[in-house]
Every structure is written in structure tokens, then in C-alpha cells.
């Protein structure tokens, strides 16, 4: 199979979108946080908690969509913790975020070992299954790629539009952008900088947790440690690649998904000749190259990483 055949194969694009789905959730969540001026390095741990809570809820008997809600709520709770430390208290966003990652990962491990102390292999659940949309699924090429995905992939694509609309077409979005650029101006308008930033971090963290929930409730049907595998850190980089814009965030996630799906197919074809580690690192190297090219022109939220205190200048 040559490279052209890989790109013309429907299964390649199906896999690319599936791989990109958790990244779409994660990069949208990070985008919301950073638009409000708060860097959330807790994303990796929030991914783990979302994966574990969503899966555990369904394993305990909850419907799939209730598991999704539980995962989002858990993410929002850790987002609230991070927001309290960094917004009203003004602590280091880097230190707090890394602490949240360590804390959330440890909580997930503790709950798993406590609830399932004697389990040697992860129990399975009935996960979301690919769905066929009548008529649309029959469209050549586009049908199998987009309209035969699971419900969580559709939700991720819908959330791109929702986040874009909120940021660019609503008063809340205007306030959110302003609080990430000039919080003093927001305060002068009588709006609460603290509430806007805390709300943005909680909403963003809930979206991050959905990325983790996708892994255990759609991509796989079980939870195991190490499954997040650095996806949270990729999302932090993709936000910069996207210049804090939802549309470009979708493009960046799809680009990484393509790189990853491509290396899997190349590994199958040339794995006996080229070391597998070369293929595994290829998506990350290509992502770094793309990031370097785009990031030089990125416009950062001017108040990102800067704590704000009422009455201080």
C-alpha cells in the first residue's frame, strides 16, 4: 500500500476522527480556560478522572449518558479546585495545575483500588457503539467517515460549534475574551472577574473530562492506567497551534489524529525495516513542527498567567 492509497482509504479517515475526538474535547476545554486568562495544566489528571468516573458509573449500573454527565461533573469539580487556588488566591497556575494532575491521578487510582480491590484485569462495560444515520451514512466517503461514528464523536463536533458561538456571538463570550485580555476593564463594567474566570475553568475542565470519558466509554470498554498517554499535554500545545480559536482547534486535533493514524499504517507496512519507536514518535515530531510554524504568529490572551486582585493595579 503506497501513501496515496492510505489517504484515499475510508478507514484511515475514520480512524483519524476517532483518534482526534478526545483531543477535540481537551483542546476546547483548555481553550476556554486560557481565554479567561487561566492556564490549566491539570488537564492530564482531569482526563484520567473523567475516564475512570465515567467508566465506573456505567460499571455500577448507570446509563451511558449518565456516566458522561458524571465524568463532566468530576472534571468540573477539579476545575473548581484549580480555579479557587489560582483566581481568588492568585497562586501559581503552573504549580497548581501540575498539583491537580498529580492529585486527580492519585484519586482515580485510590478509588479504583478501593472499589475493585481484587480485580486483576479491568472489567468490561457496554460502550457507545458506532451509529448509522439514515441516508447520510450512505453518502460516499463522507458517510462512513462522519456519520458512522459514536455519539461522543458527534458531541465533540457539536461542541466545536457551541464553543465558537458562545465566544464569538454572545455577551458571555465577549466578557470571557475581555477577562483574558484586560480584567480591569471587565471589573470597571461591574462584572465579576472572579466568577467569569472560575466559571470558565470549571466549564473547560468538564470538557477535558469528556475527553477521558471517550477513551473508556467509546474508544475502549474498560479503564486502565496509562490509557491517557499524554493526550492532555498534546491539547495544551494544540491550543497554541489553534491561536485560541475553536475552528483551528478542530483542525489541530484532526491533524494530530491523521499523523497518528498514518504512523500506524506505515508501521504495518515497514515495521520490519524501521524501528517501531520511529513511527511512535512521528506524530509528536510533526505536531511540534506544525506548532513552531504557527505559534510565532499566535496572539496570546494578554492576561494569561497573570493573577488579578480586586482593587490592585
MARSEZA-669673 format. One record per atom (N, C-alpha, C): x, y, z. Coordinates in steps of 0.05 Angstrom, whole numbers, padded with zeros to 5 digits, always signed. Example, Ala and Ser with C-alpha at 12.3 -4.5 7.8 and 13.67 -1.06 7.14 Angstrom:
residues 2
+00264-00114+00156
+00246-00090+00156
+00264-00066+00156
+00257-00045+00142
+00273-00021+00143
+00258+00001+00157
end
This chain:
residues 313
+00017-00024+00000
+00000+00000+00000
+00018+00025+00000
+00015+00042-00020
+00031+00067-00021
+00017+00089-00005
+00030+00112-00003
+00019+00133+00014
-00007+00144+00003
-00009+00146-00023
-00034+00157-00035
-00057+00138-00029
-00053+00113-00030
-00075+00094-00023
-00083+00096+00006
-00064+00102+00024
-00071+00106+00052
-00090+00129+00055
-00084+00152+00042
-00100+00175+00045
-00127+00173+00031
-00130+00155+00011
-00155+00151-00003
-00172+00130+00011
-00162+00117+00031
-00177+00096+00045
-00195+00107+00066
-00221+00100+00065
-00241+00110+00084
-00233+00103+00112
-00222+00080+00117
-00216+00071+00144
-00195+00089+00157
-00177+00101+00140
-00157+00119+00151
-00170+00144+00162
-00189+00155+00149
-00203+00180+00158
-00221+00174+00182
-00234+00150+00181
-00250+00142+00204
-00233+00140+00229
-00209+00128+00227
-00191+00126+00250
-00180+00153+00258
-00175+00171+00239
-00164+00197+00245
-00184+00213+00262
-00210+00212+00255
-00230+00227+00270
-00234+00214+00297
-00233+00188+00299
-00235+00174+00325
-00212+00181+00343
-00188+00181+00333
-00165+00189+00349
-00166+00218+00358
-00177+00235+00340
-00178+00264+00346
-00200+00271+00367
-00220+00254+00370
-00243+00261+00387
-00235+00269+00416
-00220+00253+00431
-00213+00262+00458
-00196+00288+00458
-00180+00292+00437
-00164+00316+00434
-00183+00341+00429
-00204+00337+00414
-00223+00358+00410
-00235+00368+00436
-00244+00349+00452
-00255+00356+00478
-00234+00371+00495
-00210+00360+00496
-00189+00371+00513
-00180+00398+00504
-00176+00402+00478
-00167+00428+00468
-00188+00450+00471
-00214+00442+00468
-00235+00462+00473
-00236+00470+00503
-00232+00450+00520
-00231+00457+00549
-00208+00474+00556
-00184+00468+00546
-00161+00485+00551
-00164+00513+00540
-00177+00514+00516
-00182+00540+00503
-00200+00558+00521
-00221+00547+00532
-00239+00562+00549
-00224+00573+00573
-00208+00556+00586
-00193+00565+00609
-00174+00587+00602
-00159+00584+00581
-00138+00603+00574
-00150+00629+00563
-00173+00627+00549
-00187+00651+00540
-00194+00669+00564
-00199+00657+00587
-00205+00672+00611
-00180+00680+00627
-00157+00672+00617
-00132+00681+00630
-00120+00661+00649
-00130+00636+00649
-00121+00615+00668
-00109+00591+00653
-00084+00585+00657
-00072+00561+00646
-00079+00537+00664
-00089+00516+00651
-00097+00493+00667
-00080+00469+00659
-00058+00465+00673
-00041+00442+00669
-00051+00418+00684
-00074+00420+00696
-00086+00397+00709
-00100+00379+00689
-00099+00385+00663
-00114+00371+00642
-00108+00341+00641
-00083+00334+00645
-00076+00306+00643
-00090+00290+00665
-00089+00300+00690
-00103+00287+00712
-00133+00287+00709
-00144+00309+00698
-00173+00311+00694
-00182+00291+00672
-00165+00286+00652
-00171+00265+00632
-00174+00238+00647
-00155+00232+00665
-00155+00206+00679
-00180+00204+00696
-00187+00225+00711
-00211+00224+00728
-00236+00221+00711
-00238+00235+00689
-00261+00233+00671
-00264+00204+00661
-00241+00193+00653
-00242+00165+00643
-00251+00146+00664
-00240+00148+00688
-00247+00130+00709
-00276+00133+00719
-00284+00158+00724
-00311+00163+00735
-00333+00155+00715
-00329+00162+00690
-00349+00154+00670
-00352+00124+00668
-00329+00110+00666
-00329+00081+00664
-00340+00068+00690
-00332+00078+00713
-00341+00066+00738
-00371+00070+00742
-00381+00093+00733
-00410+00098+00736
-00426+00078+00719
-00417+00073+00695
-00431+00053+00678
-00428+00025+00689
-00404+00019+00698
-00399-00008+00710
-00417-00013+00734
-00423+00009+00749
-00441+00007+00772
-00470+00006+00765
-00477+00009+00739
-00504+00005+00731
-00517+00030+00719
-00503+00052+00718
-00515+00077+00707
-00516+00075+00676
-00536+00089+00664
-00536+00090+00635
-00512+00105+00624
-00505+00100+00599
-00481+00112+00587
-00481+00142+00589
-00504+00155+00583
-00504+00184+00584
-00502+00195+00612
-00512+00180+00632
-00508+00188+00659
-00478+00186+00667
-00465+00166+00656
-00436+00164+00660
-00421+00188+00648
-00430+00197+00625
-00418+00221+00612
-00422+00245+00630
-00446+00248+00641
-00451+00271+00659
-00434+00270+00684
-00432+00245+00695
-00416+00242+00719
-00386+00249+00714
-00376+00241+00690
-00348+00248+00683
-00345+00278+00681
-00364+00292+00668
-00362+00321+00666
-00364+00334+00693
-00381+00324+00710
-00383+00336+00737
-00357+00333+00753
-00345+00309+00750
-00319+00305+00764
-00298+00324+00754
-00297+00328+00727
-00278+00347+00716
-00283+00375+00725
-00309+00383+00726
-00316+00409+00736
-00308+00414+00765
-00310+00392+00781
-00302+00394+00809
-00272+00400+00812
-00256+00385+00797
-00227+00390+00798
-00220+00417+00786
-00236+00426+00766
-00232+00452+00755
-00238+00474+00776
-00258+00470+00792
-00265+00488+00814
-00242+00490+00833
-00230+00468+00840
-00207+00467+00859
-00184+00484+00847
-00178+00479+00822
-00156+00494+00809
-00163+00524+00808
-00188+00530+00802
-00196+00558+00799
-00194+00573+00826
-00202+00560+00847
-00200+00573+00874
-00171+00579+00881
-00154+00561+00874
-00125+00565+00881
-00113+00587+00864
-00121+00589+00839
-00107+00608+00821
-00121+00634+00817
-00148+00635+00821
-00162+00661+00815
-00164+00678+00840
-00180+00672+00860
-00181+00690+00883
-00155+00689+00900
-00142+00666+00902
-00118+00663+00918
-00093+00672+00903
-00094+00671+00876
-00072+00681+00860
-00047+00664+00861
-00050+00638+00867
-00026+00621+00868
-00016+00615+00839
+00008+00604+00837
+00020+00598+00812
+00002+00579+00796
-00005+00587+00772
-00021+00569+00755
-00006+00544+00746
+00020+00547+00742
+00036+00523+00735
+00036+00503+00758
+00043+00512+00782
+00045+00494+00805
+00018+00482+00812
-00003+00498+00812
-00029+00488+00818
-00038+00468+00797
-00034+00473+00772
-00042+00455+00751
-00028+00428+00753
-00002+00428+00757
+00013+00403+00760
+00004+00388+00785
-00002+00404+00806
-00012+00391+00830
-00039+00378+00826
-00057+00391+00810
-00082+00379+00803
-00079+00353+00788
-00060+00353+00769
-00054+00328+00754
-00046+00306+00772
-00028+00311+00790
-00018+00290+00809
-00041+00282+00827
-00056+00301+00838
-00077+00295+00856
-00100+00279+00843
-00108+00288+00819
-00130+00275+00805
-00123+00246+00798
-00098+00243+00788
-00089+00216+00781
-00088+00198+00806
-00079+00209+00828
-00078+00193+00853
-00106+00186+00863
-00125+00205+00861
-00152+00200+00869
-00164+00178+00852
-00160+00179+00826
-00170+00158+00808
-00159+00131+00815
-00133+00130+00821
-00120+00105+00829
-00131+00094+00855
-00135+00112+00874
-00145+00104+00901
-00173+00093+00899
-00191+00107+00884
-00218+00098+00881
-00220+00071+00867
-00203+00069+00846
-00203+00043+00831
-00195+00020+00849
-00173+00024+00864
-00163+00003+00881
-00182-00003+00905
-00196+00018+00914
-00214+00014+00936
-00240+00000+00928
-00251+00008+00905
-00276-00003+00896
-00272-00031+00884
-00250-00035+00871
-00244-00061+00859
-00217-00072+00869
-00216-00080+00894
-00190-00088+00906
-00179-00114+00896
-00196-00132+00887
-00187-00159+00880
-00188-00164+00850
-00191-00143+00834
-00193-00146+00805
-00165-00146+00792
-00159-00166+00777
-00132-00168+00764
-00133-00156+00736
-00155-00157+00722
-00158-00145+00696
-00183-00127+00696
-00182-00105+00681
-00204-00085+00682
-00231-00098+00673
-00252-00095+00688
-00278-00105+00679
-00287-00089+00654
-00304-00102+00638
-00313-00090+00613
-00341-00079+00617
-00348-00058+00601
-00375-00047+00601
-00385-00048+00572
-00410-00043+00569
-00421-00039+00542
-00418-00010+00534
-00400-00004+00516
-00393+00023+00509
-00411+00034+00487
-00408+00059+00481
-00422+00071+00458
-00413+00057+00433
-00432+00051+00415
-00426+00037+00390
-00430+00057+00367
-00415+00052+00345
-00419+00069+00321
-00448+00068+00312
-00458+00090+00303
-00486+00093+00296
-00488+00100+00266
-00509+00090+00254
-00514+00096+00226
-00537+00117+00225
-00532+00139+00211
-00552+00159+00207
-00566+00153+00180
-00592+00148+00180
-00606+00141+00155
-00600+00161+00133
-00595+00151+00109
-00589+00167+00085
-00561+00179+00086
-00554+00193+00108
-00528+00206+00110
-00506+00187+00110
-00510+00164+00123
-00489+00143+00125
-00483+00131+00097
-00501+00134+00079
-00498+00123+00052
-00483+00142+00033
-00477+00166+00042
-00462+00185+00025
-00434+00173+00020
-00425+00172-00005
-00398+00161-00010
-00377+00176+00006
-00359+00162+00017
-00336+00172+00032
-00344+00187+00058
-00359+00209+00055
-00366+00225+00078
-00384+00209+00098
-00402+00193+00087
-00420+00177+00104
-00405+00160+00124
-00388+00142+00115
-00373+00124+00134
-00355+00140+00153
-00343+00162+00143
-00324+00176+00159
-00337+00192+00182
-00359+00205+00176
-00372+00223+00196
-00396+00211+00209
-00413+00198+00193
-00439+00191+00202
-00441+00161+00211
-00418+00148+00215
-00418+00122+00227
-00399+00121+00251
-00397+00144+00264
-00381+00147+00289
-00399+00143+00313
-00387+00143+00337
-00403+00140+00361
-00415+00168+00369
-00434+00167+00387
-00447+00192+00395
-00428+00212+00407
-00407+00203+00421
-00389+00222+00434
-00372+00237+00413
-00366+00224+00391
-00352+00239+00369
-00370+00260+00358
-00396+00254+00354
-00414+00275+00345
-00416+00298+00365
-00417+00290+00391
-00419+00310+00412
-00394+00329+00411
-00370+00317+00406
-00346+00333+00405
-00348+00353+00382
-00358+00344+00359
-00360+00362+00336
-00381+00384+00341
-00403+00377+00354
-00423+00396+00361
-00412+00417+00380
-00395+00408+00399
-00384+00426+00419
-00365+00447+00406
-00353+00440+00384
-00336+00459+00370
-00354+00483+00361
-00377+00477+00350
-00395+00498+00342
-00406+00514+00365
-00413+00499+00387
-00424+00513+00410
-00404+00532+00423
-00379+00523+00426
-00358+00540+00438
-00353+00564+00420
-00351+00559+00394
-00347+00582+00375
-00370+00602+00378
-00394+00593+00379
-00417+00611+00380
-00417+00626+00407
-00411+00613+00429
-00411+00627+00455
-00389+00648+00455
-00365+00642+00445
-00343+00661+00446
-00347+00684+00427
-00358+00679+00404
-00359+00700+00383
-00386+00713+00379
-00407+00702+00391
-00434+00712+00385
-00451+00718+00409
-00439+00717+00433
-00455+00722+00457
-00441+00742+00475
-00457+00756+00492
-00444+00775+00511
-00426+00760+00530
-00433+00735+00537
-00415+00720+00555
-00388+00715+00542
-00388+00710+00516
-00363+00706+00502
-00346+00731+00501
-00359+00753+00497
-00345+00779+00497
-00332+00784+00524
-00347+00778+00546
-00337+00782+00573
-00314+00762+00578
-00317+00738+00568
-00296+00718+00572
-00270+00726+00558
-00272+00736+00534
-00247+00745+00520
-00235+00770+00534
-00253+00787+00544
-00243+00811+00557
-00229+00805+00583
-00239+00785+00598
-00226+00779+00623
-00199+00765+00619
-00195+00754+00596
-00169+00743+00590
-00149+00763+00578
-00159+00786+00570
-00142+00807+00559
-00139+00831+00578
-00161+00839+00590
-00160+00863+00606
-00180+00861+00629
-00173+00847+00650
-00193+00843+00672
-00201+00869+00686
-00183+00889+00686
-00191+00915+00698
-00214+00927+00684
-00215+00925+00657
-00237+00936+00642
-00263+00921+00648
-00261+00895+00652
-00285+00879+00659
-00295+00887+00686
-00277+00890+00705
-00285+00899+00732
-00298+00927+00731
-00288+00944+00714
-00299+00971+00711
-00327+00971+00701
-00334+00950+00686
-00361+00948+00675
-00381+00935+00695
-00371+00930+00719
-00388+00919+00740
-00390+00888+00739
-00374+00875+00723
-00375+00846+00721
-00355+00834+00740
-00360+00810+00749
-00342+00797+00768
-00320+00781+00753
-00295+00790+00755
-00273+00776+00743
-00270+00748+00755
-00274+00746+00781
-00271+00720+00794
-00292+00700+00784
-00317+00708+00782
-00338+00690+00773
-00334+00681+00744
-00326+00700+00727
-00321+00693+00699
-00298+00673+00696
-00277+00678+00710
-00254+00660+00708
-00259+00633+00720
-00272+00633+00744
-00278+00607+00757
-00298+00591+00739
-00318+00604+00729
-00337+00591+00712
-00324+00579+00687
-00306+00595+00674
-00292+00585+00650
-00275+00561+00656
-00261+00561+00678
-00244+00539+00685
-00260+00514+00691
-00283+00517+00705
-00300+00494+00711
-00311+00482+00685
-00322+00500+00667
-00333+00490+00642
-00311+00477+00625
-00288+00490+00624
-00266+00478+00608
-00257+00451+00620
-00256+00449+00646
-00248+00423+00658
-00268+00402+00654
-00294+00409+00653
-00315+00389+00647
-00311+00378+00619
-00304+00396+00600
-00299+00386+00572
-00274+00368+00571
-00254+00376+00586
-00230+00358+00587
-00237+00330+00597
-00254+00329+00618
-00261+00303+00629
-00277+00286+00608
-00292+00299+00591
-00306+00285+00570
-00286+00271+00550
-00263+00284+00547
-00242+00271+00531
-00233+00245+00543
-00230+00245+00569
-00223+00220+00583
-00246+00200+00582
-00271+00209+00585
-00294+00191+00584
-00296+00178+00557
-00289+00192+00536
-00290+00180+00509
-00272+00155+00508
-00249+00156+00521
-00230+00134+00519
-00241+00108+00531
-00256+00111+00554
-00266+00086+00567
-00294+00079+00559
-00309+00098+00547
-00337+00093+00541
-00343+00093+00511
-00322+00096+00494
-00327+00096+00466
-00303+00083+00451
-00279+00093+00456
-00256+00081+00442
-00250+00053+00453
-00252+00050+00479
-00248+00023+00492
-00273+00018+00509
-00273-00004+00524
-00295-00011+00541
-00286-00017+00569
-00262-00007+00576
-00251-00012+00603
-00232+00011+00610
-00225+00012+00636
-00206+00032+00646
-00180+00019+00654
-00158+00030+00645
-00132+00021+00654
-00113+00045+00656
-00095+00044+00675
-00077+00066+00679
-00057+00068+00656
-00052+00092+00647
-00034+00096+00624
-00049+00100+00598
-00075+00097+00599
-00091+00099+00574
-00091+00128+00563
-00089+00148+00581
-00090+00176+00572
-00064+00182+00556
-00042+00172+00565
-00017+00172+00549
-00009+00199+00538
-00010+00220+00555
+00000+00246+00547
-00019+00262+00529
-00044+00254+00526
-00062+00269+00509
-00068+00297+00520
-00068+00299+00546
-00072+00326+00558
-00051+00345+00550
-00026+00337+00551
-00004+00355+00543
-00005+00362+00514
-00014+00343+00497
-00017+00350+00469
-00038+00372+00465
-00060+00370+00481
-00081+00391+00480
-00071+00418+00487
-00053+00420+00507
-00041+00446+00514
-00026+00458+00491
-00011+00441+00476
+00003+00450+00453
-00016+00458+00430
-00037+00442+00427
-00056+00448+00405
-00071+00474+00409
-00074+00483+00433
-00087+00509+00438
-00071+00531+00426
-00044+00529+00429
-00027+00549+00417
-00028+00547+00387
-00027+00522+00377
-00029+00518+00348
-00055+00531+00337
-00076+00529+00352
-00102+00539+00344
-00106+00569+00348
-00086+00582+00360
-00088+00611+00366
-00113+00617+00382
-00122+00598+00399
-00144+00602+00417
-00171+00606+00401
-00173+00592+00378
-00197+00593+00362
-00209+00565+00359
-00234+00562+00364
-00246+00535+00363
-00243+00521+00336
-00247+00535+00314
-00245+00523+00288
-00217+00512+00283
-00197+00527+00289
-00169+00518+00286
-00163+00496+00306
-00176+00496+00329
-00172+00475+00349
-00181+00448+00337
-00204+00449+00323
-00213+00424+00310
-00193+00415+00289
-00183+00434+00273
-00163+00428+00253
-00138+00415+00265
-00128+00427+00287
-00104+00417+00300
-00108+00388+00311
-00132+00383+00323
-00138+00357+00333
-00139+00336+00311
-00152+00344+00289
-00154+00326+00266
-00126+00321+00253
-00110+00342+00253
-00083+00339+00242
-00067+00318+00258
-00068+00320+00285
-00054+00301+00302
-00066+00273+00298
-00093+00271+00296
-00105+00245+00291
-00096+00233+00265
-00093+00250+00244
-00082+00240+00219
-00054+00229+00221
-00037+00245+00235
-00009+00236+00240
-00008+00209+00253
-00025+00206+00274
-00025+00181+00290
-00035+00158+00273
-00057+00162+00259
-00068+00140+00243
-00049+00133+00220
-00035+00153+00210
-00016+00148+00188
+00008+00131+00198
+00018+00137+00222
+00041+00122+00231
+00034+00093+00237
+00009+00088+00245
+00001+00060+00250
+00002+00044+00224
-00008+00057+00202
-00008+00043+00177
+00020+00040+00165
+00036+00060+00168
+00064+00058+00159
+00079+00036+00175
+00073+00035+00201
+00086+00014+00217
+00079-00014+00208
+00054-00017+00199
+00046-00043+00189
+00061-00050+00163
+00065-00030+00146
+00078-00034+00121
+00109-00038+00123
+00121-00021+00141
+00150-00021+00141
+00162-00027+00169
+00145-00039+00186
+00154-00045+00213
+00178-00063+00215
+00181-00080+00196
+00204-00099+00197
+00230-00086+00189
+00228-00062+00177
+00252-00048+00167
+00260-00026+00185
+00240-00010+00194
+00245+00014+00210
+00237+00008+00239
+00253+00016+00259
+00245+00011+00287
+00218+00024+00294
+00202+00010+00309
+00175+00019+00316
+00175+00046+00330
+00197+00051+00345
+00198+00076+00360
+00197+00101+00342
+00209+00097+00318
+00208+00119+00299
+00180+00127+00291
+00163+00106+00287
+00136+00111+00279
+00120+00123+00303
+00125+00113+00327
+00110+00123+00350
+00116+00152+00356
+00141+00161+00351
+00147+00189+00357
+00140+00208+00334
+00134+00197+00311
+00129+00213+00287
+00106+00233+00291
+00082+00225+00302
+00061+00245+00305
+00069+00268+00323
+00085+00263+00344
+00093+00284+00362
+00113+00303+00349
+00131+00291+00334
+00151+00308+00320
+00137+00326+00299
+00119+00314+00284
+00104+00330+00264
+00087+00352+00277
+00075+00345+00300
+00059+00365+00315
+00076+00388+00325
+00100+00381+00335
+00119+00402+00344
+00127+00420+00321
+00132+00409+00298
+00139+00425+00274
+00117+00444+00267
+00092+00433+00266
+00069+00449+00259
+00065+00471+00280
+00069+00464+00306
+00066+00484+00327
+00086+00507+00324
+00111+00500+00319
+00132+00520+00316
+00125+00539+00293
+00115+00528+00271
+00109+00545+00248
+00086+00564+00254
+00065+00555+00268
+00041+00571+00272
+00044+00589+00297
+00058+00580+00318
+00058+00594+00343
+00072+00621+00342
+00089+00625+00322
+00103+00651+00320
+00084+00673+00314
+00061+00667+00302
+00041+00688+00295
+00017+00687+00314
+00018+00671+00334
-00006+00668+00352
-00008+00693+00370
-00033+00701+00374
-00039+00724+00392
-00049+00713+00418
-00032+00716+00439
-00038+00705+00465
-00059+00723+00479
-00076+00711+00496
-00092+00727+00515
-00073+00743+00533
-00075+00769+00533
-00054+00785+00546
-00053+00782+00576
-00075+00773+00588
-00075+00769+00617
-00070+00740+00625
-00063+00723+00606
-00058+00695+00612
-00035+00692+00632
-00039+00677+00653
-00019+00671+00674
-00016+00694+00694
-00031+00717+00689
-00028+00739+00707
-00051+00739+00728
-00046+00735+00753
-00067+00737+00773
-00078+00765+00775
-00104+00767+00782
-00117+00793+00785
-00130+00794+00812
-00126+00817+00826
-00138+00821+00852
-00154+00847+00852
-00177+00846+00862
-00195+00870+00861
-00182+00892+00877
-00181+00916+00865
-00170+00939+00878
-00140+00943+00875
-00127+00922+00862
-00098+00924+00857
-00093+00931+00828
-00072+00945+00823
-00064+00951+00795
-00035+00943+00790
end
